[in-house]
Amino acid sequence: MRKRRRRLLAAACGAAALGGCSFSFEQGVANPCRAALPPELARDGAVLAAWEGIDAARVWDCHAHLIGDGDSGSGIWLNPAMLSVASPAQFARRLFFLNAGCAHDAPGRVDHSYVERMQNLLDGLRPGVKLVLLAFDRHHAADGTPVPEETAFHIPDAYAMAVARRHPRHFEWAASIHPYRHDCVVALRAAKAGGARAVKWLPAAMGIDPSSSRCDAFYAELSQLGLPLLTHAGMERAVRVGDRQQLGNPLLLRRPLEHGVRVVVAHCATMGEDRDLDRGVHGPYVESFALFARLMEDPRYGGQLYGDLSAVTQVNRAGPALVSLLQREEWHARLLNGSDYPLPGIMPLHSMNQLTQLGVIEPRLAPVLSAIREHNPLLFDFVLKRHLRAGNKASPRVYSRPVRSSRGSAPQRRRPEAPSPWPARADCGMPIACA
């Protein structure tokens, strides 16, 4: 079974590489899904140092995907292409996601195995750490009707809410509501009443133009309810998006910002290029991260715009943008912790050699981080980001921020900080801000 799985994943790597994905094979292809961290590794100085000054009860990972195949009656739906070798790129994605979440060898109970693995990983951190589980809405047409053939997968709000309610020690949840839906405002109010902490979008996959007036009623309600919008920006490769990459342009997010919505840009738009729309609809293509930076530097959005650090250390993202994130200390209070789980468990997506050569981790940490990753990808992501540094200067580790509500004002500090975008107790800071 193990050899067959490795052959399938190797074939999946080939299919994904043809689709333009970047990989490193220094830790192999398949996630070994090992059990709890060995005691000597748990006591390693790198792990202990990562927790220094941290109140684990205030640490949230704001970007964790809830996946499965619907075998529990969850309502999860997968595009048939993800189940067929006739669509190799789609098929490859499903294999990688399930292996990364260690649910690949659980026929008939994939949904439950995936959730159980997340709980086990959290138990391997420190008590109090939580994941914010993300629902995922369908692709919708301009008239608000769902388009199954353009939908990669669907994770219902009801399922995300149910998992979080069953396991409140481990999870919070975020809704995913397409703003073109005729019931979008009603669904948003229901999500808020059900304890949703945010709304998650992936515009290019869902067919959402964030700058469209179709979204205005949704933005008005988001702002009124005080829920943040966690939305992807920049290039998307994890999910098939067709010819809609332009919907990830960071500049399109000015519209929700102008409606008073608190916006969290997933991955800080650290991959791809988008048109500089400030120079016209046919403006030149520039790095998506540069457009994100333009918004971050706009004083009008200082208390509204944030980025999350999910995936920023992956091989296809780690580079000048990561170094810039570490160096721009004035942004650090607005950068939130996110792992993009289960992606830290996709072994070819990280390279310790690359991060060492980039100068953002010390070489001595590489073998320890690699060993942690084989047992606990969530702990790997946490320890790695806590040890990130820019040049010879370690990035600040600011985790002692006071609790505030979604509408509360920050107490006086030596320098001003943006209020937390999350309507809950939370610490924030770099490297890895806790949402």
C-alpha positions in Angstrom: 0.0 0.0 0.0 2.8 2.4 0.9 4.7 1.8 -2.3 1.5 2.2 -4.4 0.8 5.5 -2.6 4.3 6.8 -3.3 3.9 5.8 -7.0 0.6 7.6 -7.2 2.1 10.7 -5.5 5.1 10.6 -7.8 2.8 10.6 -10.8 0.8 13.4 -9.2 4.0 15.4 -8.8 4.5 15.0 -12.6 1.0 16.1 -13.3 1.2 19.1 -11.0 4.6 20.1 -12.4 3.1 20.2 -15.9 0.6 22.6 -14.4 3.4 25.0 -13.3 3.8 24.0 -9.7 7.2 24.3 -8.0 8.5 21.4 -6.0 11.4 20.3 -3.8 12.1 16.7 -3.1 14.6 16.9 -0.3 12.0 15.4 2.1 10.6 13.0 -0.5 7.1 12.9 -2.0 4.7 11.4 0.6 3.9 12.7 4.1 5.0 9.8 6.4 2.2 10.7 8.8 4.3 9.8 11.9 2.8 9.8 15.4 3.6 12.1 18.3 6.9 14.0 18.4 9.7 12.0 20.0 10.5 13.4 23.5 14.0 14.4 22.5 12.7 16.4 19.6 9.9 18.0 21.7 12.7 19.2 24.1 14.9 20.6 21.4 16.0 24.1 22.0 14.4 25.4 18.7 11.0 24.1 19.8 11.3 25.5 23.3 12.6 28.9 22.1 9.6 29.1 19.7 7.2 29.1 22.6 9.1 31.7 24.7 6.8 34.6 25.6 3.8 32.9 24.0 0.4 32.4 25.7 -0.8 29.4 23.7 -4.4 30.0 24.8 -4.3 33.1 22.7 -2.8 31.6 19.5 -5.1 31.0 16.6 -4.3 29.8 13.1 -6.6 31.8 10.9 -6.1 29.8 7.7 -6.8 26.0 7.9 -8.7 24.1 5.3 -11.4 21.6 6.1 -11.5 18.9 3.5 -12.9 15.4 3.0 -14.9 13.5 0.5 -18.4 13.6 2.1 -18.4 10.1 3.4 -19.7 11.2 6.8 -22.8 12.9 5.4 -21.0 16.2 5.8 -22.3 17.6 2.5 -18.7 18.0 1.1 -18.8 17.8 -2.7 -15.8 17.1 -5.0 -15.8 17.9 -8.7 -15.8 14.5 -10.5 -12.5 15.6 -12.2 -10.7 15.3 -8.9 -11.6 11.6 -8.8 -10.5 10.8 -12.3 -7.0 10.1 -13.7 -8.4 11.6 -16.9 -7.9 15.0 -15.3 -4.4 14.5 -13.9 -3.9 17.9 -12.4 -7.2 17.8 -10.5 -6.6 14.2 -9.5 -3.1 15.1 -8.2 -4.4 17.9 -6.0 -6.9 15.5 -4.3 -4.1 12.9 -3.6 -1.8 15.5 -2.2 -4.4 17.1 0.0 -5.5 13.7 1.5 -2.0 12.5 2.0 -1.0 15.9 3.6 -4.0 15.5 6.0 -3.2 11.8 6.6 -6.7 10.7 5.5 -5.5 8.8 2.4 -5.7 5.3 4.0 -9.2 5.7 5.5 -11.8 4.6 3.0 -15.3 5.2 4.3 -14.2 7.6 7.0 -12.0 10.2 5.3 -14.0 13.1 6.8 -13.5 11.8 10.3 -9.9 10.9 9.8 -9.0 14.3 8.6 -10.5 16.0 11.6 -9.0 13.5 14.0 -5.5 14.2 12.5 -5.9 17.9 13.0 -6.9 17.3 16.7 -3.9 15.1 17.2 -1.6 17.7 15.7 -3.1 20.4 17.9 -2.6 18.2 21.0 1.1 18.1 20.0 1.3 21.9 20.3 0.3 23.5 23.6 -3.1 23.6 25.2 -5.3 26.5 23.9 -4.0 26.7 20.3 -6.9 26.7 17.8 -7.5 26.4 14.1 -10.0 28.5 12.2 -11.6 26.0 9.8 -12.6 27.4 6.4 -15.7 26.6 4.6 -15.6 26.9 0.8 -18.6 28.0 -1.3 -19.3 27.0 -4.9 -18.5 28.9 -8.0 -21.5 31.1 -9.0 -22.4 32.8 -12.2 -23.1 36.6 -12.5 -26.9 35.9 -12.0 -26.2 34.1 -8.6 -26.7 30.5 -9.7 -24.2 27.9 -8.8 -22.0 26.4 -11.6 -20.9 22.9 -10.6 -18.6 22.3 -13.6 -16.5 25.3 -12.5 -16.5 24.4 -8.8 -13.5 22.5 -7.6 -15.0 21.4 -4.3 -17.6 22.6 -1.8 -17.2 22.6 2.0 -20.6 23.7 3.4 -20.8 26.3 6.2 -23.0 23.9 8.1 -20.3 21.3 8.2 -17.6 23.8 9.3 -19.9 25.1 12.0 -20.7 21.5 13.2 -17.1 20.5 13.5 -16.2 23.6 15.4 -19.2 23.1 17.8 -18.3 19.4 18.4 -14.7 20.3 19.2 -14.6 23.8 20.7 -11.3 23.2 22.4 -9.6 22.8 19.0 -11.5 24.8 16.4 -13.3 28.0 15.4 -14.8 28.4 11.9 -15.1 30.8 9.0 -18.0 30.9 6.6 -17.7 31.0 2.8 -20.6 32.9 1.1 -20.6 34.0 -2.5 -21.7 37.6 -2.7 -23.7 37.1 -5.9 -26.0 34.6 -4.2 -29.6 35.9 -3.9 -29.5 34.9 -0.2 -26.0 36.2 0.6 -27.1 38.7 3.2 -29.4 36.2 4.9 -26.7 33.6 4.8 -24.2 36.0 6.3 -26.4 36.9 9.2 -27.0 33.2 9.8 -23.2 32.5 9.8 -22.6 35.3 12.3 -25.4 33.9 14.6 -23.8 30.5 14.2 -20.4 31.7 15.5 -18.5 32.3 12.3 -15.3 34.3 12.9 -14.8 35.5 9.3 -15.8 35.0 5.7 -13.4 33.2 3.3 -13.2 33.9 -0.4 -11.0 32.6 -3.2 -12.2 34.9 -6.0 -10.6 33.3 -9.0 -12.0 29.9 -8.1 -15.5 31.1 -7.0 -16.0 33.6 -9.8 -16.1 36.7 -7.6 -15.0 40.2 -8.8 -14.3 42.0 -5.5 -14.6 45.3 -7.3 -18.1 44.6 -8.6 -21.1 46.6 -7.4 -22.9 43.2 -7.0 -20.9 42.8 -3.8 -22.0 46.1 -2.2 -25.0 44.8 -0.2 -22.7 42.0 1.1 -20.0 44.5 2.0 -22.4 46.7 3.8 -23.6 43.8 6.0 -20.1 42.5 6.6 -19.1 45.9 7.9 -22.3 46.2 10.0 -21.7 42.7 11.5 -18.0 43.4 12.1 -16.8 40.2 10.4 -13.5 40.3 8.6 -13.1 39.1 5.0 -10.2 36.6 4.5 -9.6 36.6 0.7 -7.0 35.2 -1.5 -4.9 37.6 -3.7 -2.2 37.0 -6.3 -1.8 33.8 -8.3 -3.8 30.7 -7.3 -2.4 27.2 -8.0 -3.9 25.0 -5.4 -7.3 25.1 -7.0 -8.2 25.1 -10.7 -9.3 28.6 -11.7 -9.4 28.6 -15.5 -8.8 32.0 -17.0 -9.9 33.9 -13.9 -6.5 34.7 -12.3 -7.2 38.4 -12.8 -9.9 38.2 -10.0 -7.0 37.9 -7.5 -5.7 41.3 -8.2 -5.1 43.0 -4.8 -6.2 46.4 -6.2 -9.8 45.0 -6.6 -10.0 44.9 -2.8 -10.3 48.7 -2.5 -14.0 48.3 -2.9 -14.6 46.3 0.3 -12.1 48.5 2.1 -14.0 51.6 1.0 -17.2 50.0 2.5 -15.5 49.7 5.9 -14.8 46.0 5.7 -11.8 44.7 7.5 -9.9 42.7 4.8 -7.2 40.0 5.4 -5.2 39.2 2.3 -4.3 35.5 2.3 -0.6 34.8 1.6 0.0 38.6 1.4 -0.3 38.1 -2.4 3.3 36.7 -2.5 2.9 34.9 -5.8 2.1 36.0 -9.4 1.6 39.2 -11.3 -1.4 41.4 -11.9 -2.2 44.4 -14.0 -1.4 47.8 -12.3 -5.0 49.0 -12.7 -4.0 52.4 -11.3 -2.4 52.9 -14.7 -5.5 51.9 -16.6 -7.3 48.7 -17.5 -4.4 47.9 -19.8 -1.7 48.8 -17.3 1.5 46.8 -17.2 1.8 43.6 -15.2 3.7 44.0 -11.9 4.2 41.6 -9.0 1.0 41.0 -7.0 3.0 41.6 -3.8 3.9 45.1 -5.0 0.2 45.9 -5.4 -0.5 44.5 -1.9 2.3 46.7 -0.6 0.7 49.7 -2.2 -2.5 49.0 -0.3 -0.7 48.4 3.0 1.1 51.7 2.6 -2.1 53.6 2.0 -2.8 55.4 5.3 -6.6 55.2 4.7 -6.4 51.4 5.3 -4.2 51.3 8.3 -6.9 50.0 10.6 -8.6 47.8 8.0 -6.1 45.9 5.9 -4.1 42.9 7.0 -2.2 40.0 5.5 -1.9 36.4 6.6 1.3 34.5 6.6 -0.1 31.2 5.3 2.1 29.6 2.6 4.7 32.4 2.5 7.6 30.0 3.2 6.7 27.5 0.4 9.1 27.0 -2.5 6.8 28.9 -4.9 6.5 31.9 -2.6 9.7 32.2 -0.6 11.9 34.8 -2.1 12.2 38.6 -2.1 8.6 39.0 -0.9 9.2 36.9 2.2 12.4 38.9 3.0 10.4 42.1 2.5 7.7 40.9 4.9 10.3 40.3 7.6 12.0 43.6 7.1 8.9 45.8 7.1 8.5 46.1 10.8 5.8 48.7 10.5 3.6 46.0 9.0 4.2 43.3 11.6 1.2 44.1 13.8 -1.0 43.7 10.7 0.3 40.2 9.7 -1.7 37.3 11.0 -0.8 33.7 11.7 -2.0 31.1 9.2 -0.6 27.8 8.2 -2.7 27.0 5.1 -3.1 23.5 6.6 -2.9 20.8 5.2 -0.3 22.3 2.8 2.6 22.2 5.3 2.1 18.4 5.1 2.7 18.3 1.3 6.3 17.4 1.5 7.5 18.8 -1.9 6.2 22.3 -1.1 8.9 23.3 1.4 12.7 23.4 1.1 14.9 24.0 4.1 17.8 24.4 1.7 16.0 27.2 -0.1 15.2 29.0 3.1 18.7 28.6 4.4 20.2 30.0 1.1 17.7 32.9 1.3 19.1 33.7 4.7 15.7 33.6 6.5 16.6 30.7 8.8 19.9 29.6 10.3 21.4 26.4 8.8 21.5 24.7 12.2 17.7 24.7 12.2 17.1 22.9 8.9 17.4 19.3 10.2 15.3 20.0 13.3 12.5 21.6 11.2 12.6 18.7 8.7 12.3 16.2 11.5 9.4 18.1 13.2 7.6 18.2 9.9 7.5 14.4 9.5 5.5 14.2 12.8 3.6 17.5 13.1 3.3 19.9 10.1 1.4 22.4 12.3 4.2 22.6 14.8 6.7 22.7 11.9 4.9 25.8 10.5 4.8 27.5 13.9 8.5 26.8 14.8 9.7 27.8 11.4 7.9 31.1 11.4 9.0 31.9 14.9 12.6 31.5 13.8 12.4 33.5 10.6 14.9 36.4 10.3 15.9 39.0 7.8 19.6 39.2 7.4 21.5 39.4 10.6 18.5 40.9 12.5 15.9 38.6 13.9 12.3 39.7 13.3 10.4 40.9 16.3 8.2 38.5 18.3 5.3 40.6 19.4 2.8 38.3 21.2 1.7 40.3 24.2 -1.0 42.4 22.7 -4.1 43.1 24.9 -7.5 41.6 24.2 -9.8 43.8 22.3 -13.2 43.4 20.6 -13.8 43.8 16.9 -14.9 47.4 17.5 -12.7 48.2 20.4 -9.8 50.7 20.4 -6.3 49.8 21.2 -4.8 51.0 24.5 -1.9 53.4 24.4 1.4 51.7 23.3 4.8 53.0 22.5 3.8 52.9 18.8 0.3 52.8 17.3 -1.1 49.4 16.3 -3.9 48.3 14.1 -6.9 46.7 16.0 -7.2 43.0 15.5 -9.4 42.0 12.6 -10.9 39.1 14.6 -13.9 39.5 16.9 -12.2 37.4 19.6 -9.4 37.4 22.1 -6.2 37.3 20.1 -2.5 38.1 20.1 -0.8 39.5 17.0 2.7 40.0 15.9 5.7 38.8 13.9 6.9 36.3 13.1 3.6 34.9 13.1 0.8 37.0 14.4 -1.8 35.2 16.3 -5.3 35.8 15.1 
